[in-house]
Amino acid sequence: MRLVWILLGVICLAALYFFQNPQDIPHIEKLSSEVGITKKTAHLYKWQNEKGEWQYTDELPPEGIEYEKLELREDENVLPLPPKLGGEQ
């Protein structure tokens, strides 16, 4: 039981530290990625069906269809920029 209270205290102190020093959060994120702790990544496939409609799936498309493999991180925006903001037209 004592160990639980110690862990709870450490977590509370860490939360208080980052609440008071938010500028240190990017440094911790960089350090965690260097040691192998990363954000979740989804692997998707982008391809066109016989009607020319774009398909996004987590399974390979039917054999013989060209596709693009996408890796989307949970901490990034996956929506393309609109043309007015410099995106593809």
N, C-alpha and C positions, 0 to 999 in steps of 0.2 A: 504494500500500500504506500509505503514511503517513496518508492521509485515513481509511482504514478504522480505524486505531489511534486516531486522534483522535476519530472518531465513537463508537467503542467506549468510550473514556475518558469522553466527555461523558454517554453513556447510563449508565455505571456511577456517575458522580458524581450524576446526577439520581436514580437509584434509591436511592443512599445517603442523599441529602438527604430524600427522601420517607419512607424507612424511619425516619429519626430525627425527622421533623417531620410525622407523619400528619395533624395538624390543618390543614395547608395544602392538603390534597387537595381539599376542597370548593371552595376559592377557585379552584384551577386548573380544576376542572370547570365552574364558573360562567363563568370567563373564556373557556374553550374553546367553550362554547355561545353566548356573545355574538359570537364571531368566526365562527360557522358550523360548528364541529366538534361534531356531536351524536351521540347514540347511535342505533343502528339502530331503525327503526320498521317494524312489519309492518302492512299494511292488510288487514283482514278484513271479511267481510260476515256479519251475523247475521240469520237469517231462519227461518221455520217452514215445514216441508214440509206436504203435504196431510194427514198423520197428526197434525199438531200438534207434531212433534218439532223441537227447535231444531237448526239447522244452522250451522256456522261454516266458511266457505270463503274462499279467496283469490280466487275468481272470482265475478262477479255471479250472483245467483240467476236462475232462469228469468224471462222477461219477465212482468210483471203481478203479481209477488209483492213485497209490501212488505218492505223490509230496512233494517237499520241498519248504517252504515259505522263500523267500529271502527279506531282507531289504537293499537296496542299497542307500547310501548317495551320494549326488551330489559332495561332496568334497573328495571322496575316489576313488581310482582306482578300477574298477570292473573286470579288466582282471586278470586271474590267472597268477602266475609267471611261466615262462618256466622251464622245468626240470633242465636245466643247471644252473639256478639261485636258485634252492632249492624248486621248485614247485612240485606238484604231478606228478607222472609218469603214 
